[in-house]
Amino acid sequence: MLPKFLDDLGARIAELAASSPAKDIEKNARALLLSGFSKLDLVTREDFEVQTALLARSMEQLAALEKRIAELEAAKK
C-alpha cells in the first residue's frame, strides 16, 4: 500500500515537472515522505491480516479450553 502510494505521488510530481529542474524536488520529496513513514508505527495489510487470523484462532482455542475446564470442574464435583 505504501509503495503504491509513493509511486502514484511520484508519478504525479513527475508529470508536473517533466522538463524542469523539479526532478531534484521529486527525489527530495520522496525521500522526505519515506523518512516520515518509516518513523510511524505502520504495518502492512498482509501482516495485519495474519495477526487478525492468529488472534481469532487463539480466541477460539481459549474458548474451547475454558469450556473444557468448566466441564472438568463440573465432573469433579
C-alpha positions as CSV (number, residue, x, y, z in Angstrom):
1,M,0.0,0.0,0.0
2,L,2.7,2.4,1.0
3,P,4.9,1.8,-2.1
4,K,1.9,2.2,-4.4
5,F,1.0,5.5,-2.7
6,L,4.6,6.7,-3.1
7,D,4.7,5.6,-6.7
8,D,1.5,7.4,-7.5
9,L,2.7,10.5,-5.8
10,G,6.0,10.3,-7.6
11,A,4.2,9.9,-11.0
12,R,2.1,12.9,-10.4
13,I,5.0,15.0,-9.4
14,A,6.9,13.8,-12.5
15,E,4.1,14.7,-14.7
16,L,4.1,18.3,-13.3
17,A,7.8,18.7,-13.6
18,A,8.6,16.6,-16.7
19,S,11.1,19.1,-18.2
20,S,12.2,21.2,-15.3
21,P,14.7,21.0,-12.5
22,A,12.0,19.8,-10.3
23,K,13.4,16.2,-10.6
24,D,15.5,17.0,-7.6
25,I,12.4,18.2,-5.7
26,E,10.7,14.9,-6.6
27,K,13.7,12.9,-5.2
28,N,13.8,15.1,-2.1
29,A,10.0,14.8,-1.5
30,R,10.1,11.1,-2.0
31,A,13.0,10.8,0.5
32,L,11.2,13.0,2.9
33,L,8.0,11.0,2.7
34,L,9.8,7.7,3.1
35,S,11.6,9.1,6.1
36,G,8.4,10.3,7.7
37,F,6.6,7.0,7.0
38,S,9.4,5.0,8.5
39,K,9.1,6.9,11.8
40,L,5.4,5.9,12.0
41,D,4.4,2.6,13.6
42,L,2.8,1.2,10.4
43,V,2.2,-2.4,9.4
44,T,1.4,-3.9,6.0
45,R,-2.1,-5.1,5.3
46,E,-0.8,-8.6,4.9
47,D,0.8,-8.5,8.4
48,F,-2.4,-7.1,9.9
49,E,-4.5,-9.9,8.3
50,V,-2.1,-12.6,9.5
51,Q,-2.2,-11.2,13.1
52,T,-6.0,-10.9,12.9
53,A,-6.3,-14.6,11.9
54,L,-3.9,-15.6,14.7
55,L,-5.9,-13.7,17.2
56,A,-9.2,-15.3,16.0
57,R,-7.6,-18.8,16.3
58,S,-6.2,-18.0,19.7
59,M,-9.6,-16.8,20.9
60,E,-11.3,-20.0,19.6
61,Q,-8.7,-22.2,21.4
62,L,-9.2,-20.2,24.6
63,A,-13.0,-20.6,24.5
64,A,-12.6,-24.3,23.9
65,L,-10.2,-24.6,26.9
66,E,-12.5,-22.6,29.1
67,K,-15.3,-24.9,28.2
68,R,-13.2,-28.0,28.9
69,I,-12.1,-26.7,32.3
70,A,-15.7,-25.9,33.2
71,E,-16.7,-29.4,32.2
72,L,-13.9,-31.0,34.2
73,E,-14.7,-28.9,37.3
74,A,-18.4,-29.8,37.0
75,A,-17.5,-33.5,36.7
76,K,-15.2,-33.3,39.7
77,K,-18.0,-32.0,42.0
